[in-house]
Amino acid sequence: MRTFAKSVQRFLVSEDGPTAVEYAVMLALIVIVCLTAIQAIGTNANATFTAVSAELAQ
C-alpha cells in the first residue's frame, strides 16, 4: 500500500503532463496565427495583382 501511495504522490508532484499540454496549446495558437497571416498576405497579393492586371488591360 505504501508503494501505491508513493506512486500517487510522485504523479501529483510531477509537472511533465501539464507542461506538455501547455506546449501543445502554444503550438496550436502559433499555427493559427501563422495561417491567418498567410491568408491575409495571400488576399492582399491577389488584390494587388488583380489591380495591376486591370491597369495593364486598359
Phi and psi restraints in degrees (range 20) as a CNS / XPLOR table:
assign (resid 1 and name C) (resid 2 and name N)
       (resid 2 and name CA) (resid 2 and name C) 1.0 -65.4 20.0 2
assign (resid 2 and name N) (resid 2 and name CA)
       (resid 2 and name C) (resid 3 and name N) 1.0 -38.1 20.0 2
assign (resid 2 and name C) (resid 3 and name N)
       (resid 3 and name CA) (resid 3 and name C) 1.0 -66.0 20.0 2
assign (resid 3 and name N) (resid 3 and name CA)
       (resid 3 and name C) (resid 4 and name N) 1.0 -37.2 20.0 2
assign (resid 3 and name C) (resid 4 and name N)
       (resid 4 and name CA) (resid 4 and name C) 1.0 -64.7 20.0 2
assign (resid 4 and name N) (resid 4 and name CA)
       (resid 4 and name C) (resid 5 and name N) 1.0 -42.9 20.0 2
assign (resid 4 and name C) (resid 5 and name N)
       (resid 5 and name CA) (resid 5 and name C) 1.0 -64.1 20.0 2
assign (resid 5 and name N) (resid 5 and name CA)
       (resid 5 and name C) (resid 6 and name N) 1.0 -40.3 20.0 2
assign (resid 5 and name C) (resid 6 and name N)
       (resid 6 and name CA) (resid 6 and name C) 1.0 -67.0 20.0 2
assign (resid 6 and name N) (resid 6 and name CA)
       (resid 6 and name C) (resid 7 and name N) 1.0 -37.0 20.0 2
assign (resid 6 and name C) (resid 7 and name N)
       (resid 7 and name CA) (resid 7 and name C) 1.0 -64.2 20.0 2
assign (resid 7 and name N) (resid 7 and name CA)
       (resid 7 and name C) (resid 8 and name N) 1.0 -43.2 20.0 2
assign (resid 7 and name C) (resid 8 and name N)
       (resid 8 and name CA) (resid 8 and name C) 1.0 -64.5 20.0 2
assign (resid 8 and name N) (resid 8 and name CA)
       (resid 8 and name C) (resid 9 and name N) 1.0 -41.5 20.0 2
assign (resid 8 and name C) (resid 9 and name N)
       (resid 9 and name CA) (resid 9 and name C) 1.0 -63.2 20.0 2
assign (resid 9 and name N) (resid 9 and name CA)
       (resid 9 and name C) (resid 10 and name N) 1.0 -43.9 20.0 2
assign (resid 9 and name C) (resid 10 and name N)
       (resid 10 and name CA) (resid 10 and name C) 1.0 -63.1 20.0 2
assign (resid 10 and name N) (resid 10 and name CA)
       (resid 10 and name C) (resid 11 and name N) 1.0 -38.9 20.0 2
assign (resid 10 and name C) (resid 11 and name N)
       (resid 11 and name CA) (resid 11 and name C) 1.0 -64.0 20.0 2
assign (resid 11 and name N) (resid 11 and name CA)
       (resid 11 and name C) (resid 12 and name N) 1.0 -41.8 20.0 2
assign (resid 11 and name C) (resid 12 and name N)
       (resid 12 and name CA) (resid 12 and name C) 1.0 -70.9 20.0 2
assign (resid 12 and name N) (resid 12 and name CA)
       (resid 12 and name C) (resid 13 and name N) 1.0 -30.9 20.0 2
assign (resid 12 and name C) (resid 13 and name N)
       (resid 13 and name CA) (resid 13 and name C) 1.0 -80.9 20.0 2
assign (resid 13 and name N) (resid 13 and name CA)
       (resid 13 and name C) (resid 14 and name N) 1.0 -29.3 20.0 2
assign (resid 13 and name C) (resid 14 and name N)
       (resid 14 and name CA) (resid 14 and name C) 1.0 -61.5 20.0 2
assign (resid 14 and name N) (resid 14 and name CA)
       (resid 14 and name C) (resid 15 and name N) 1.0 138.7 20.0 2
assign (resid 14 and name C) (resid 15 and name N)
       (resid 15 and name CA) (resid 15 and name C) 1.0 -112.6 20.0 2
assign (resid 15 and name N) (resid 15 and name CA)
       (resid 15 and name C) (resid 16 and name N) 1.0 13.1 20.0 2
assign (resid 15 and name C) (resid 16 and name N)
       (resid 16 and name CA) (resid 16 and name C) 1.0 -68.0 20.0 2
assign (resid 16 and name N) (resid 16 and name CA)
       (resid 16 and name C) (resid 17 and name N) 1.0 -41.0 20.0 2
assign (resid 16 and name C) (resid 17 and name N)
       (resid 17 and name CA) (resid 17 and name C) 1.0 -64.4 20.0 2
assign (resid 17 and name N) (resid 17 and name CA)
       (resid 17 and name C) (resid 18 and name N) 1.0 -54.3 20.0 2
assign (resid 17 and name C) (resid 18 and name N)
       (resid 18 and name CA) (resid 18 and name C) 1.0 -61.6 20.0 2
assign (resid 18 and name N) (resid 18 and name CA)
       (resid 18 and name C) (resid 19 and name N) 1.0 -34.7 20.0 2
assign (resid 18 and name C) (resid 19 and name N)
       (resid 19 and name CA) (resid 19 and name C) 1.0 -64.3 20.0 2
assign (resid 19 and name N) (resid 19 and name CA)
       (resid 19 and name C) (resid 20 and name N) 1.0 -42.2 20.0 2
assign (resid 19 and name C) (resid 20 and name N)
       (resid 20 and name CA) (resid 20 and name C) 1.0 -63.3 20.0 2
assign (resid 20 and name N) (resid 20 and name CA)
       (resid 20 and name C) (resid 21 and name N) 1.0 -40.1 20.0 2
assign (resid 20 and name C) (resid 21 and name N)
       (resid 21 and name CA) (resid 21 and name C) 1.0 -65.3 20.0 2
assign (resid 21 and name N) (resid 21 and name CA)
       (resid 21 and name C) (resid 22 and name N) 1.0 -41.4 20.0 2
assign (resid 21 and name C) (resid 22 and name N)
       (resid 22 and name CA) (resid 22 and name C) 1.0 -62.7 20.0 2
assign (resid 22 and name N) (resid 22 and name CA)
       (resid 22 and name C) (resid 23 and name N) 1.0 -42.1 20.0 2
assign (resid 22 and name C) (resid 23 and name N)
       (resid 23 and name CA) (resid 23 and name C) 1.0 -64.4 20.0 2
assign (resid 23 and name N) (resid 23 and name CA)
       (resid 23 and name C) (resid 24 and name N) 1.0 -38.0 20.0 2
assign (resid 23 and name C) (resid 24 and name N)
       (resid 24 and name CA) (resid 24 and name C) 1.0 -65.4 20.0 2
assign (resid 24 and name N) (resid 24 and name CA)
       (resid 24 and name C) (resid 25 and name N) 1.0 -40.3 20.0 2
assign (resid 24 and name C) (resid 25 and name N)
       (resid 25 and name CA) (resid 25 and name C) 1.0 -66.3 20.0 2
assign (resid 25 and name N) (resid 25 and name CA)
       (resid 25 and name C) (resid 26 and name N) 1.0 -43.2 20.0 2
assign (resid 25 and name C) (resid 26 and name N)
       (resid 26 and name CA) (resid 26 and name C) 1.0 -62.2 20.0 2
assign (resid 26 and name N) (resid 26 and name CA)
       (resid 26 and name C) (resid 27 and name N) 1.0 -42.1 20.0 2
assign (resid 26 and name C) (resid 27 and name N)
       (resid 27 and name CA) (resid 27 and name C) 1.0 -62.5 20.0 2
assign (resid 27 and name N) (resid 27 and name CA)
       (resid 27 and name C) (resid 28 and name N) 1.0 -41.7 20.0 2
assign (resid 27 and name C) (resid 28 and name N)
       (resid 28 and name CA) (resid 28 and name C) 1.0 -63.3 20.0 2
assign (resid 28 and name N) (resid 28 and name CA)
       (resid 28 and name C) (resid 29 and name N) 1.0 -41.4 20.0 2
assign (resid 28 and name C) (resid 29 and name N)
       (resid 29 and name CA) (resid 29 and name C) 1.0 -66.2 20.0 2
assign (resid 29 and name N) (resid 29 and name CA)
       (resid 29 and name C) (resid 30 and name N) 1.0 -38.8 20.0 2
assign (resid 29 and name C) (resid 30 and name N)
       (resid 30 and name CA) (resid 30 and name C) 1.0 -64.3 20.0 2
assign (resid 30 and name N) (resid 30 and name CA)
       (resid 30 and name C) (resid 31 and name N) 1.0 -41.9 20.0 2
assign (resid 30 and name C) (resid 31 and name N)
       (resid 31 and name CA) (resid 31 and name C) 1.0 -63.0 20.0 2
assign (resid 31 and name N) (resid 31 and name CA)
       (resid 31 and name C) (resid 32 and name N) 1.0 -42.3 20.0 2
assign (resid 31 and name C) (resid 32 and name N)
       (resid 32 and name CA) (resid 32 and name C) 1.0 -63.3 20.0 2
assign (resid 32 and name N) (resid 32 and name CA)
       (resid 32 and name C) (resid 33 and name N) 1.0 -43.1 20.0 2
assign (resid 32 and name C) (resid 33 and name N)
       (resid 33 and name CA) (resid 33 and name C) 1.0 -64.1 20.0 2
assign (resid 33 and name N) (resid 33 and name CA)
       (resid 33 and name C) (resid 34 and name N) 1.0 -42.7 20.0 2
assign (resid 33 and name C) (resid 34 and name N)
       (resid 34 and name CA) (resid 34 and name C) 1.0 -63.1 20.0 2
assign (resid 34 and name N) (resid 34 and name CA)
       (resid 34 and name C) (resid 35 and name N) 1.0 -44.4 20.0 2
assign (resid 34 and name C) (resid 35 and name N)
       (resid 35 and name CA) (resid 35 and name C) 1.0 -64.4 20.0 2
assign (resid 35 and name N) (resid 35 and name CA)
       (resid 35 and name C) (resid 36 and name N) 1.0 -38.6 20.0 2
assign (resid 35 and name C) (resid 36 and name N)
       (resid 36 and name CA) (resid 36 and name C) 1.0 -64.6 20.0 2
assign (resid 36 and name N) (resid 36 and name CA)
       (resid 36 and name C) (resid 37 and name N) 1.0 -43.1 20.0 2
assign (resid 36 and name C) (resid 37 and name N)
       (resid 37 and name CA) (resid 37 and name C) 1.0 -64.9 20.0 2
assign (resid 37 and name N) (resid 37 and name CA)
       (resid 37 and name C) (resid 38 and name N) 1.0 -41.9 20.0 2
assign (resid 37 and name C) (resid 38 and name N)
       (resid 38 and name CA) (resid 38 and name C) 1.0 -64.1 20.0 2
assign (resid 38 and name N) (resid 38 and name CA)
       (resid 38 and name C) (resid 39 and name N) 1.0 -40.2 20.0 2
assign (resid 38 and name C) (resid 39 and name N)
       (resid 39 and name CA) (resid 39 and name C) 1.0 -64.6 20.0 2
assign (resid 39 and name N) (resid 39 and name CA)
       (resid 39 and name C) (resid 40 and name N) 1.0 -42.3 20.0 2
assign (resid 39 and name C) (resid 40 and name N)
       (resid 40 and name CA) (resid 40 and name C) 1.0 -65.0 20.0 2
assign (resid 40 and name N) (resid 40 and name CA)
       (resid 40 and name C) (resid 41 and name N) 1.0 -42.2 20.0 2
assign (resid 40 and name C) (resid 41 and name N)
       (resid 41 and name CA) (resid 41 and name C) 1.0 -64.0 20.0 2
assign (resid 41 and name N) (resid 41 and name CA)
       (resid 41 and name C) (resid 42 and name N) 1.0 -42.1 20.0 2
assign (resid 41 and name C) (resid 42 and name N)
       (resid 42 and name CA) (resid 42 and name C) 1.0 -63.4 20.0 2
assign (resid 42 and name N) (resid 42 and name CA)
       (resid 42 and name C) (resid 43 and name N) 1.0 -40.2 20.0 2
assign (resid 42 and name C) (resid 43 and name N)
       (resid 43 and name CA) (resid 43 and name C) 1.0 -65.0 20.0 2
assign (resid 43 and name N) (resid 43 and name CA)
       (resid 43 and name C) (resid 44 and name N) 1.0 -44.2 20.0 2
assign (resid 43 and name C) (resid 44 and name N)
       (resid 44 and name CA) (resid 44 and name C) 1.0 -65.2 20.0 2
assign (resid 44 and name N) (resid 44 and name CA)
       (resid 44 and name C) (resid 45 and name N) 1.0 -40.8 20.0 2
assign (resid 44 and name C) (resid 45 and name N)
       (resid 45 and name CA) (resid 45 and name C) 1.0 -64.6 20.0 2
assign (resid 45 and name N) (resid 45 and name CA)
       (resid 45 and name C) (resid 46 and name N) 1.0 -40.4 20.0 2
assign (resid 45 and name C) (resid 46 and name N)
       (resid 46 and name CA) (resid 46 and name C) 1.0 -63.1 20.0 2
assign (resid 46 and name N) (resid 46 and name CA)
       (resid 46 and name C) (resid 47 and name N) 1.0 -42.3 20.0 2
assign (resid 46 and name C) (resid 47 and name N)
       (resid 47 and name CA) (resid 47 and name C) 1.0 -64.3 20.0 2
assign (resid 47 and name N) (resid 47 and name CA)
       (resid 47 and name C) (resid 48 and name N) 1.0 -40.1 20.0 2
assign (resid 47 and name C) (resid 48 and name N)
       (resid 48 and name CA) (resid 48 and name C) 1.0 -64.9 20.0 2
assign (resid 48 and name N) (resid 48 and name CA)
       (resid 48 and name C) (resid 49 and name N) 1.0 -47.0 20.0 2
assign (resid 48 and name C) (resid 49 and name N)
       (resid 49 and name CA) (resid 49 and name C) 1.0 -64.9 20.0 2
assign (resid 49 and name N) (resid 49 and name CA)
       (resid 49 and name C) (resid 50 and name N) 1.0 -34.8 20.0 2
assign (resid 49 and name C) (resid 50 and name N)
       (resid 50 and name CA) (resid 50 and name C) 1.0 -66.1 20.0 2
assign (resid 50 and name N) (resid 50 and name CA)
       (resid 50 and name C) (resid 51 and name N) 1.0 -42.1 20.0 2
assign (resid 50 and name C) (resid 51 and name N)
       (resid 51 and name CA) (resid 51 and name C) 1.0 -64.5 20.0 2
assign (resid 51 and name N) (resid 51 and name CA)
       (resid 51 and name C) (resid 52 and name N) 1.0 -43.5 20.0 2
assign (resid 51 and name C) (resid 52 and name N)
       (resid 52 and name CA) (resid 52 and name C) 1.0 -64.6 20.0 2
assign (resid 52 and name N) (resid 52 and name CA)
       (resid 52 and name C) (resid 53 and name N) 1.0 -41.2 20.0 2
assign (resid 52 and name C) (resid 53 and name N)
       (resid 53 and name CA) (resid 53 and name C) 1.0 -63.4 20.0 2
assign (resid 53 and name N) (resid 53 and name CA)
       (resid 53 and name C) (resid 54 and name N) 1.0 -39.6 20.0 2
assign (resid 53 and name C) (resid 54 and name N)
       (resid 54 and name CA) (resid 54 and name C) 1.0 -66.6 20.0 2
assign (resid 54 and name N) (resid 54 and name CA)
       (resid 54 and name C) (resid 55 and name N) 1.0 -39.0 20.0 2
assign (resid 54 and name C) (resid 55 and name N)
       (resid 55 and name CA) (resid 55 and name C) 1.0 -67.4 20.0 2
assign (resid 55 and name N) (resid 55 and name CA)
       (resid 55 and name C) (resid 56 and name N) 1.0 -38.0 20.0 2
assign (resid 55 and name C) (resid 56 and name N)
       (resid 56 and name CA) (resid 56 and name C) 1.0 -72.2 20.0 2
assign (resid 56 and name N) (resid 56 and name CA)
       (resid 56 and name C) (resid 57 and name N) 1.0 -27.7 20.0 2
assign (resid 56 and name C) (resid 57 and name N)
       (resid 57 and name CA) (resid 57 and name C) 1.0 -73.8 20.0 2
assign (resid 57 and name N) (resid 57 and name CA)
       (resid 57 and name C) (resid 58 and name N) 1.0 -17.2 20.0 2
